[in-house]
Amino acid sequence: MPTYTLKINGKSHTVEADSDTPLLWILRDHIELLGTKYGCGIGQCGACTVHVNGNASRSCSLLVSQLQGMEITTIEGLSEEGDHPVQKAWIEHDVPQCGYCQSGQIMSAAVLLKNNPNPSDKDIDAAMNGNICRCGTYVRIKQAIKTASKL
């Protein structure tokens, strides 16, 4: 079985896995980073969103063999103390209900604000499109993103 060295949350991790193993399962099963969630398995729901080289990416659709040399950040690596502006705004607006989709939502919002510190409603809708919340907390998500943009 091939061996891969991945840089995840600033640390080097060597894993042994089949070349077609999705990053999601490397994170959860090999490295035991459980914040990234499995939702649909086809990159459509956003629950598994992580940052790859600073871009929001669906970890269920990325193969371990494609990721050597890339910077991968999970929800655990977004901030050591959970005090990233998006995380603080999420708490302030009491965004999560069940919370299942929230790590993916937060990771997408963080990339949006990194690239566009003052997004319009249209910008937020476009950036968050594809991040599905079964509980329907979209209004609070949008409010939290606007608050985070001011932090």
C-alpha positions as CSV (number, residue, x, y, z in Angstrom):
1,M,0.0,0.0,0.0
2,P,1.4,3.5,-0.9
3,T,2.5,6.0,1.7
4,Y,1.7,9.6,1.5
5,T,2.9,12.6,3.5
6,L,0.4,15.4,4.0
7,K,0.7,18.8,5.6
8,I,-2.4,19.1,7.7
9,N,-3.0,22.0,10.1
10,G,0.7,22.9,9.8
11,K,2.0,19.4,10.8
12,S,3.3,16.7,8.6
13,H,1.4,13.4,8.7
14,T,2.5,10.2,7.0
15,V,-0.3,7.8,6.1
16,E,-0.6,4.5,4.4
17,A,-3.6,4.3,2.2
18,D,-4.9,3.3,-1.2
19,S,-4.3,6.1,-3.8
20,D,-8.1,6.5,-4.3
21,T,-8.8,7.1,-0.6
22,P,-10.7,10.4,-0.1
23,L,-9.1,13.0,2.1
24,L,-12.2,12.9,4.3
25,W,-11.4,9.4,5.4
26,I,-7.7,10.1,5.8
27,L,-8.6,13.0,8.2
28,R,-11.2,11.0,10.2
29,D,-9.9,7.4,10.2
30,H,-6.1,7.8,9.9
31,I,-5.4,11.1,11.7
32,E,-8.5,11.1,13.9
33,L,-9.5,14.7,13.1
34,L,-13.2,14.3,13.5
35,G,-14.5,17.9,13.0
36,T,-14.8,17.4,9.2
37,K,-18.1,15.6,8.6
38,Y,-19.3,13.1,6.1
39,G,-22.5,14.3,4.5
40,C,-23.2,13.1,1.0
41,G,-19.9,11.6,-0.3
42,I,-20.2,13.4,-3.7
43,G,-19.1,16.9,-2.9
44,Q,-22.6,18.4,-3.0
45,C,-23.5,19.2,0.6
46,G,-20.4,21.0,1.9
47,A,-20.3,19.2,5.3
48,C,-16.7,18.0,4.5
49,T,-15.3,21.3,3.5
50,V,-11.7,22.0,4.4
51,H,-9.1,24.4,3.0
52,V,-6.6,23.2,0.4
53,N,-4.0,25.8,-0.4
54,G,-6.3,28.4,1.0
55,N,-9.4,27.3,-1.1
56,A,-12.6,25.8,0.2
57,S,-12.6,22.2,-1.0
58,R,-14.8,19.2,-0.5
59,S,-12.6,16.6,1.2
60,C,-14.9,13.7,0.2
61,S,-14.0,14.3,-3.5
62,L,-10.2,14.8,-3.1
63,L,-8.0,11.8,-3.3
64,V,-5.0,11.4,-1.0
65,S,-2.8,10.8,-4.0
66,Q,-3.6,14.3,-5.3
67,L,-2.6,16.2,-2.1
68,Q,1.1,15.8,-1.5
69,G,2.8,19.1,-1.1
70,M,-0.5,21.0,-0.5
71,E,-1.5,22.9,2.7
72,I,-4.6,21.4,4.2
73,T,-6.5,23.1,7.0
74,T,-9.4,21.5,8.8
75,I,-11.8,23.1,11.3
76,E,-9.4,22.0,14.1
77,G,-6.6,24.0,12.4
78,L,-8.6,27.2,11.7
79,S,-7.7,28.6,15.1
80,E,-6.1,26.9,18.1
81,E,-8.4,28.5,20.6
82,G,-11.6,28.4,18.5
83,D,-11.4,32.2,18.3
84,H,-11.3,32.8,14.6
85,P,-13.7,35.7,13.8
86,V,-16.1,33.4,12.0
87,Q,-16.2,31.0,15.0
88,K,-16.8,33.9,17.3
89,A,-19.6,35.3,15.1
90,W,-21.2,31.8,14.9
91,I,-21.4,31.7,18.7
92,E,-22.7,35.3,18.9
93,H,-25.5,34.6,16.5
94,D,-26.2,31.1,17.9
95,V,-26.0,29.7,14.4
96,P,-26.0,25.9,14.9
97,Q,-29.1,23.9,15.7
98,C,-28.0,20.3,15.2
99,G,-24.5,21.6,14.2
100,Y,-23.7,18.8,11.8
101,C,-22.9,21.0,8.8
102,Q,-21.3,23.8,10.8
103,S,-17.6,22.9,10.3
104,G,-18.1,23.0,6.6
105,Q,-20.1,26.2,6.8
106,I,-17.4,27.9,8.9
107,M,-14.6,26.7,6.6
108,S,-16.5,28.1,3.5
109,A,-17.2,31.4,5.3
110,A,-13.6,31.8,6.4
111,V,-12.4,31.5,2.8
112,L,-15.0,34.0,1.6
113,L,-13.9,36.6,4.2
114,K,-10.2,36.0,3.5
115,N,-10.8,36.8,-0.2
116,N,-13.6,39.4,0.3
117,P,-13.5,41.1,3.7
118,N,-16.7,43.0,3.1
119,P,-19.0,40.7,1.1
120,S,-22.5,41.7,-0.1
121,D,-25.5,39.5,0.4
122,K,-25.0,38.3,-3.2
123,D,-21.4,37.5,-2.5
124,I,-22.3,35.5,0.6
125,D,-25.0,33.6,-1.2
126,A,-22.6,32.7,-4.0
127,A,-19.8,31.6,-1.7
128,M,-22.1,29.6,0.6
129,N,-24.0,28.0,-2.3
130,G,-23.7,24.2,-1.9
131,N,-23.3,24.3,1.8
132,I,-26.5,22.7,2.9
133,C,-28.0,23.1,6.3
134,R,-30.8,20.7,7.1
135,C,-32.0,22.8,10.0
136,G,-32.3,25.9,7.7
137,T,-30.2,28.3,9.7
138,Y,-29.3,30.3,6.6
139,V,-30.4,33.7,7.9
140,R,-28.2,33.3,11.0
141,I,-25.3,32.1,8.9
142,K,-25.6,35.2,6.8
143,Q,-25.8,37.4,9.8
144,A,-22.8,35.7,11.4
145,I,-20.7,36.2,8.2
146,K,-21.6,39.9,8.2
147,T,-20.6,40.2,11.9
148,A,-17.3,38.3,11.3
149,S,-16.5,40.7,8.5
150,K,-16.3,43.5,11.0
151,L,-14.2,41.6,13.6
